[in-house]
Amino acid sequence: AQTVTQSQPEMSVQEAETVTLSCTYDTSENNYYLFWYKQPPSRQMILVIRQEAYKQQNATENRFSVNFQKAAKSFSLKISDSQLGDTAMYFCAIHDNAGNMLTFGGGTRLMVKP
Amino acid sequence: NAGVTQTPKFQVLKTGQSMTLQCAQDMNHNSMYWYRQDPGMGLRLIYYSASEGTTDKGEVPNGYNVSRLNKREFSLRLESAAPSQTSVYFCASRGQGWSGELFFGEGSRLTVL
């Protein structure tokens, strides 16, 4: 079984500053994918960024980047130049090749303040 | 661009009533999923269907049934609703390859009184 833990239920950041959301996971597989999803107040789930476990280079998508530490089973999300539109719930998730399920963490509610 | 469409978006039930949540995707995806979202617990998988004609239990299947009607449609049924099933339900689909992202519907808020 795979598990995902997000230890920060809520966070806040000032507009234009940088914030890092934490995520740790557990899996017995060697190959897997990690994801960060964003859920704004509209409730729609949106993929933010994806990381393949066998790739050493950290994924980057514009202002969003990850710090992937495979040995520590850690997968944090860094948001640079935070914008008001980044206010949302953020979910970390893992998908391994042993099954067909995406397992989510409990989420972090991020508030970007003007 | 419809993507994943689920209905209804809101529903209020009395304990013991039954209902079906409908989900359809137009992306020709093989895999479809039903999740429930509860505060502080993230999204938990109820059932999934890896392909047309197959369904499997997820983390929290008790009290639910599913039907993969065809490749496009995957429905979730509550036979006898309970207050513990008050939640927001999400349908999702996934494209080819296990690395593919999930595409989600807009969610259905269900309240059981």
Interface residues (C-beta under 8 A of the other chain):
Chain A: V4 Q6 P9 Y33 F35 S42 R43 Q44 M45 L47 R50 E52 F91 H95 N97 N100 M101 L102 T103 F104 G105 G106 G107
Chain B: S31 Y33 Y35 G40 M41 G42 L43 R44 L45 Y48 A50 D56 G58 V88 F90 A92 R94 W98 S99 E101 L102 F104 E106 G107
